[in-house]
């Protein structure tokens, strides 16, 4: 039968070109339960568009509209779990709100509900204006506030029903050559946090102990040699090292210095950090337990190393010795390196009103200037990577003579590199995309022709119109709800709008 078979030429099988499909990211998110940073950036336009004003809460005291410039909310901050919200005003009112009760008010139909002071966890009227409020990260029952008009840090314990502070930290008076005292107001406060590690310490003999701290300030020790003597020595040394760090409080003043208190020793500062300049500091930030960033009115950002730096006296001397910064950065000089910006603007040194470390990207230091500009300083290479330059107020046609507040305090969203900052010329906030990549619309190397390629949405900033002029804002550490304080001393809640279950059921029934 083989002779009747017709031979067929062997056909070479060529593998077809594989079909390339974009990887389905959502399945990986559902499996790992941890979205990547790029995914957060891809869905950030949807998140920005979902924000709107859902609630306004006014304080229980009357306001003189003609003098609202002096009565606005100056600062507010959430505790680390987002349970409580502390706010302060120019009139000297310190209030601690329960966030859940504020959020539930947004479900009501009342347009301007007034807060019931009886529901406040803390409501105190101080004798002078208050410009800043901070929670103690190692003791969430403590809230501290300071003022530009005096040199005191007042610490209140929300567990006590008292209008008096549980502790007052003071600066030493500075005497001039004529015998008078110099008034130094305090512009910002920082607490040393409970860190995830403490350095290794070698004990006598063969004992070596590594010290670790947990999130609840409990210490655990690990000895290479288990003995009774090793246990007692390591336990004592570990607790002393921890308390030495956790009792430190830092505060910047209007004369360009940072005072450092040891709360166990005295209500007067033991050491300090100096800028060696006459310009006052406006804002400070702690980078772990190692570095301190400080912004000044003259447009400089200073960096101190708490481990030593140029002077090793920062945490070792009991006298008030001031250490010099490791380096200083002139922000105007870095902005002049951006070619397109330099060609369009005459860049001069400006006051830096606030600096904030990005919680989702710690090497990004956000800054806000007194003219409304905002940007990011990359602390790896000390370059400005992002910038947002809104038009000046006098060019805004919607400007109805809104008075300029003394300062504005922005805030980062917890899981997205989005910077929320109040507008300097209109009622609203800017949500700025400061993602650390050239795909960010605010990046100095952004290419508009590539915007939106390979992603879900086109990347762009968002302006959220509000009913009042914003002076400060803070973000809930878990769900990203933005709470803004206004010049009229109100609290605005910016989040996703509520949809009732009944309305949702009706929509589902109609679709079916």
C-alpha positions in Angstrom: 0.0 0.0 0.0 2.9 2.3 0.5 3.5 2.5 -3.3 0.1 4.1 -3.8 0.7 6.7 -1.1 1.5 10.1 -2.4 4.4 11.7 -0.6 3.6 15.0 1.0 6.3 17.6 1.6 6.9 18.1 5.2 5.5 21.5 6.3 7.5 23.4 8.8 5.3 24.5 11.7 6.1 28.1 12.7 5.0 29.1 16.2 2.5 31.9 15.9 3.4 35.2 17.5 2.0 35.1 21.1 -0.8 37.4 21.8 0.3 40.0 24.4 -2.4 40.9 26.9 -2.2 43.4 29.6 -1.9 41.7 33.0 -5.1 41.7 35.0 -3.9 43.6 38.1 -7.1 43.1 40.1 -6.7 39.4 40.5 -3.2 39.9 42.0 -4.6 42.5 44.4 -7.4 40.1 45.5 -4.8 37.3 46.1 -2.2 39.3 48.0 -4.5 41.9 49.6 -1.9 44.6 49.0 -2.2 46.9 46.0 1.0 48.1 44.5 1.8 51.9 44.5 1.3 52.0 40.7 -2.2 50.7 41.1 -3.0 53.4 43.6 -1.8 55.9 41.1 -3.8 54.4 38.3 -7.1 54.8 40.2 -6.2 58.1 41.8 -8.2 60.1 39.2 -11.3 58.2 40.2 -10.6 58.9 43.9 -10.0 62.7 43.2 -13.3 63.0 41.3 -15.2 61.3 44.2 -14.3 64.0 46.7 -16.9 66.7 47.5 -18.1 68.6 50.6 -20.5 66.5 52.5 -20.8 68.3 55.8 -20.2 71.7 57.5 -20.0 72.0 61.3 -19.8 75.4 62.9 -18.6 76.1 66.4 -21.0 77.0 69.2 -19.8 80.6 69.6 -20.8 83.6 67.5 -18.4 85.2 65.0 -17.9 88.8 64.0 -17.7 88.5 60.2 -15.8 91.8 59.9 -12.9 90.2 61.9 -12.9 86.7 60.6 -9.3 87.1 59.6 -8.4 86.8 63.3 -10.9 84.0 64.2 -10.2 81.2 61.7 -9.2 77.7 62.4 -5.4 77.7 62.5 -4.6 74.0 62.8 -6.2 70.6 63.2 -4.9 67.0 63.4 -6.1 63.4 63.7 -4.7 61.0 66.3 -2.9 58.0 64.8 -6.1 55.8 64.7 -8.4 58.5 63.4 -10.7 58.3 66.4 -10.3 61.9 67.7 -9.8 65.2 65.9 -8.1 68.2 67.6 -8.6 71.7 66.3 -7.5 75.2 67.5 -8.5 78.7 66.5 -7.1 82.2 66.6 -9.4 83.0 69.5 -7.6 80.4 71.7 -10.2 77.6 71.5 -8.9 74.1 71.8 -11.4 71.4 70.9 -11.2 67.6 70.6 -13.9 66.1 68.5 -15.0 62.5 68.1 -14.7 61.8 64.4 -17.5 59.3 64.2 -20.0 61.8 65.6 -18.8 64.4 63.0 -19.1 61.9 60.2 -22.5 60.8 61.2 -23.7 64.4 61.0 -23.1 64.3 57.3 -26.0 61.9 56.9 -28.4 64.6 58.3 -30.2 67.1 56.1 -29.2 70.1 58.2 -27.1 72.5 56.2 -25.2 74.2 59.0 -25.4 72.1 62.1 -23.9 73.8 65.2 -21.8 71.6 67.4 -23.1 70.7 70.8 -20.3 71.6 73.2 -21.5 68.9 75.6 -20.5 66.2 73.0 -16.9 67.5 72.8 -14.3 65.4 74.5 -12.4 68.5 75.3 -13.4 72.2 74.8 -11.1 74.8 76.4 -10.8 78.5 75.9 -7.1 79.6 76.4 -6.1 83.2 77.2 -4.1 83.7 74.0 -4.4 82.6 70.4 -3.4 79.1 69.5 -1.5 78.4 66.2 -0.7 74.7 66.3 -1.9 71.4 67.7 -0.2 68.1 67.8 -1.0 64.6 69.2 1.7 62.7 71.2 2.2 59.6 69.0 3.4 57.6 72.0 0.5 58.6 74.3 -2.7 59.2 72.3 -4.3 60.7 75.4 -2.0 63.7 75.2 -2.5 66.7 72.9 -0.1 69.7 72.8 -0.6 73.2 71.5 1.5 76.3 71.0 1.2 79.9 70.0 3.2 82.5 68.1 2.5 84.9 70.9 4.2 83.1 73.7 7.0 80.6 74.4 5.0 77.8 76.0 4.0 74.3 75.0 0.8 73.3 76.8 0.1 69.6 77.1 -3.4 68.4 77.9 -4.6 64.9 78.8 -8.0 64.2 77.3 -8.6 61.6 80.0 -9.0 64.4 82.6 -11.9 66.8 82.7 -9.9 69.9 83.4 -9.3 73.2 81.7 -5.7 73.3 83.0 -2.8 71.7 81.2 -1.2 68.7 82.8 2.2 70.0 81.8 3.6 73.3 80.5 7.0 73.4 78.8 8.7 76.8 78.7 11.7 78.3 76.9 14.4 80.1 78.8 14.0 83.9 78.5 16.5 85.6 76.2 17.9 88.8 77.6 19.1 91.6 75.2 22.1 93.9 75.8 19.7 96.5 77.1 18.3 94.1 79.8 15.0 93.4 78.1 13.6 90.0 77.3 13.0 88.8 73.8 9.6 87.2 73.2 9.9 84.0 71.2 6.7 82.5 69.9 6.6 78.8 69.0 5.6 77.8 65.5 5.6 74.0 65.5 5.9 71.0 67.8 7.2 67.5 67.2 7.3 64.4 69.5 9.9 61.7 69.1 7.9 58.6 68.2 8.2 55.0 69.4 10.6 53.5 66.9 10.8 50.0 65.6 14.3 49.5 66.7 16.9 50.6 69.2 20.7 50.2 68.7 22.5 47.1 69.9 24.4 47.5 73.1 27.4 45.4 74.2 27.4 44.6 77.9 30.3 43.5 80.1 31.7 40.0 79.4 30.0 38.0 76.8 26.5 39.5 77.1 25.2 41.2 74.0 21.6 42.4 73.8 19.5 43.7 70.9 16.6 45.9 71.9 13.3 46.1 70.1 10.2 48.2 70.8 6.7 47.3 69.9 3.9 49.7 68.8 2.6 49.8 72.4 5.9 51.0 74.0 6.6 47.6 75.4 10.2 46.4 75.2 11.5 43.0 74.4 15.1 41.9 74.8 17.1 39.0 73.4 20.2 37.9 75.2 22.8 35.7 73.7 23.6 34.3 77.2 20.6 33.5 79.4 21.4 34.3 82.9 19.9 36.1 85.8 22.6 38.8 85.7 22.1 39.3 81.9 18.4 39.6 82.4 18.5 42.4 84.9 21.2 44.4 83.2 19.6 44.3 79.7 16.1 45.0 81.1 17.3 48.1 83.0 19.4 49.5 80.1 16.6 48.9 77.6 13.9 50.7 79.6 16.2 53.6 80.3 17.2 54.0 76.6 13.5 53.8 75.5 12.3 56.4 78.0 15.2 58.7 77.1 13.9 58.8 73.6 10.2 58.8 74.2 10.2 61.8 76.5 11.8 64.2 74.0 9.7 67.1 72.7 10.9 69.5 70.0 9.5 73.0 69.3 10.6 75.6 66.7 10.5 79.3 67.4 10.3 82.6 65.6 14.0 83.3 66.1 15.3 80.4 64.1 16.0 77.8 66.8 14.5 74.4 67.9 14.3 73.7 71.7 14.5 70.1 72.9 12.9 69.2 76.3 13.4 66.1 78.3 10.1 65.9 80.1 11.5 63.8 83.0 14.1 66.4 83.9 12.6 69.8 83.7 10.1 72.1 82.1 13.0 74.0 80.5 14.8 72.8 77.4 18.1 70.9 77.9 19.5 71.2 74.4 18.6 72.7 71.1 19.2 73.1 67.3 20.1 76.3 65.7 20.0 77.6 62.1 22.7 80.3 62.6 20.4 82.7 60.8 18.0 85.5 62.0 15.0 84.2 60.1 12.3 82.3 62.1 11.3 78.7 61.6 7.7 78.0 60.4 7.5 74.2 60.3 9.5 71.1 61.4 9.3 67.4 60.6 10.9 64.4 62.1 12.3 61.7 59.8 12.3 58.7 62.2 14.6 59.2 65.1 17.6 60.5 63.0 16.9 63.7 61.2 14.9 66.9 61.7 13.8 69.0 58.8 13.0 72.7 59.4 11.5 75.3 57.0 12.2 79.0 57.5 10.5 82.3 56.5 13.5 83.2 54.4 12.9 80.2 52.1 15.5 77.8 53.4 15.1 74.1 54.5 17.5 73.0 57.2 18.5 69.5 58.1 19.9 68.3 61.5 21.2 64.9 62.3 20.1 63.9 65.8 22.8 61.2 65.9 25.5 63.8 66.0 25.9 65.8 62.8 28.3 68.7 63.1 27.9 68.7 66.8 27.5 65.7 69.1 25.8 67.7 71.9 22.2 67.3 70.6 21.3 64.6 73.0 24.3 64.3 75.4 24.6 67.6 77.1 22.3 68.7 79.9 23.1 72.4 79.1 21.2 74.2 76.3 23.8 73.8 73.7 22.6 74.5 70.1 23.8 72.2 67.3 24.3 73.5 63.8 22.5 72.0 60.8 24.2 69.4 58.7 23.2 71.3 55.5 20.8 74.0 54.4 18.9 74.2 51.1 17.8 77.4 49.4 14.5 76.5 47.8 14.5 79.4 45.3 17.8 78.2 43.9 16.4 74.7 43.3 13.3 76.2 41.6 15.5 78.2 39.3 17.0 74.9 38.0 13.6 74.1 36.4 13.9 75.6 33.0 10.3 76.0 32.0 9.5 77.6 35.4 12.4 80.0 35.3 11.4 81.1 31.8 7.9 82.0 32.9 8.5 83.4 36.4 10.8 85.6 38.3 11.6 83.3 41.2 12.5 85.0 44.4 13.0 83.6 48.0 9.6 83.1 49.6 8.4 82.1 53.0 7.8 78.3 53.4 4.6 78.0 55.3 4.6 74.3 55.8 6.5 71.1 55.1 5.1 67.5 55.4 6.7 64.1 54.8 4.7 61.9 52.5 3.5 58.9 54.6 3.4 56.6 51.5 6.8 57.7 50.2 9.0 59.0 53.1 11.7 60.5 50.9 9.2 63.0 49.5 9.1 66.3 51.5 6.0 68.3 50.5 6.3 72.1 50.9 3.8 75.0 50.6 4.8 78.7 50.0 3.1 81.9 51.0 2.2 82.7 47.4 0.2 79.5 47.0 2.9 77.4 45.3 3.3 73.8 46.4 5.8 71.1 45.5 8.0 68.2 46.5 11.6 68.1 47.5 13.3 64.7 46.8 15.4 64.1 49.9 17.6 61.5 48.1 19.2 63.9 45.7 17.9 67.3 47.1 16.0 68.2 43.9 12.5 69.7 43.4 10.7 67.0 41.5 7.1 68.3 41.5 5.7 71.8 41.5 2.2 73.4 41.3 1.9 77.1 40.6 -1.6 78.4 40.7 -2.2 82.0 39.4 -1.8 84.8 42.0 -5.0 86.0 43.7 -5.1 89.3 41.8 -5.4 87.3 38.5 -8.3 85.2 39.7 -11.6 86.7 38.4 -13.6 84.9 41.1 -11.6 86.6 43.9 -14.1 88.6 45.9 -11.7 90.3 48.1 -10.9 87.3 50.3 -8.4 88.3 53.0 -5.1 86.5 53.1 -4.8 84.3 56.1 -1.4 84.2 57.9 -0.6 80.7 56.9 -2.1 77.6 55.3 -1.4 74.0 56.4 -1.7 71.2 53.8 -1.9 67.5 54.3 -1.0 64.2 52.5 -3.5 61.5 51.8 -2.4 58.4 53.7 -2.1 55.8 50.9 -1.8 58.0 47.8 0.8 60.6 46.9 -1.9 63.2 46.8 -1.3 66.6 48.5 -4.4 68.4 49.8 -3.9 72.2 50.1 -6.3 75.1 50.5 -6.6 77.6 47.7 -5.1 81.0 48.3 -7.6 82.9 46.1 -10.9 81.0 46.2 -13.1 78.8 48.4 -11.8 75.2 47.8 -8.9 72.9 48.0 -6.5 71.6 45.4 -5.9 67.8 45.3 -2.4 67.6 43.7 -1.0 64.4 42.1 2.6 64.2 43.5 3.2 60.6 42.6 7.0 60.0 42.3 7.1 59.4 38.6 7.1 61.4 35.4 3.5 60.3 34.8 2.4 62.8 37.5 1.0 66.0 35.9 3.0 68.0 38.5 6.3 66.4 37.7 8.9 68.7 36.3 9.7 66.2 33.5 6.1 65.4 32.8 5.3 64.7 29.1 1.7 65.6 28.4 1.6 63.5 25.2 2.1 60.4 27.2 -0.5 61.2 29.8 -2.9 58.4 30.3 -1.1 55.8 28.2 -1.2 52.3 29.7 -3.4 53.3 32.6 -7.0 53.5 33.5 -7.5 57.2 33.7 -5.9 60.4 32.5 -3.8 61.9 35.3 -4.8 65.4 36.4 -5.1 67.5 39.5 -8.5 68.2 41.0 -10.0 71.4 42.5 -12.8 70.7 44.9 -15.0 73.8 45.4 -16.1 74.5 49.0 -18.5 76.8 50.8 -15.8 78.7 52.8 -12.2 79.7 52.6 -9.8 77.0 53.8 -6.9 77.7 56.2 -5.8 74.2 57.3 -6.7 70.7 56.5 -5.9 67.2 57.8 -6.6 63.7 56.5 -8.0 60.7 58.2 -5.2 58.1 58.6 -7.3 55.2 57.6 -10.2 56.1 55.2 -8.7 59.3 53.6 -11.5 61.6 54.6 -10.3 65.3 54.5 -11.4 67.7 57.2 -10.7 71.4 56.5 -10.7 74.3 58.9 -11.9 77.6 57.5 -11.5 81.3 58.0 -15.0 81.4 59.4 -14.0 78.9 62.1 -16.0 76.0 60.6 -15.1 72.4 59.9 -15.8 71.1 56.4 -15.8 67.4 55.7 -14.7 66.4 52.2 -15.3 62.8 51.3 -17.5 60.6 49.1 -21.2 61.4 49.0 -23.6 59.1 50.9 -26.1 57.0 48.9 -29.0 55.6 51.0 -29.7 51.9 50.9 -33.3 52.6 49.9 -32.3 54.6 46.9 -29.8 52.0 45.9 -32.5 49.3 46.1 -34.8 51.3 43.9 -32.0 51.7 41.3 -31.3 47.9 41.3 -35.1 47.2 41.0 -35.4 49.5 38.0 -32.4 48.0 36.2 -33.8 44.5 36.8 
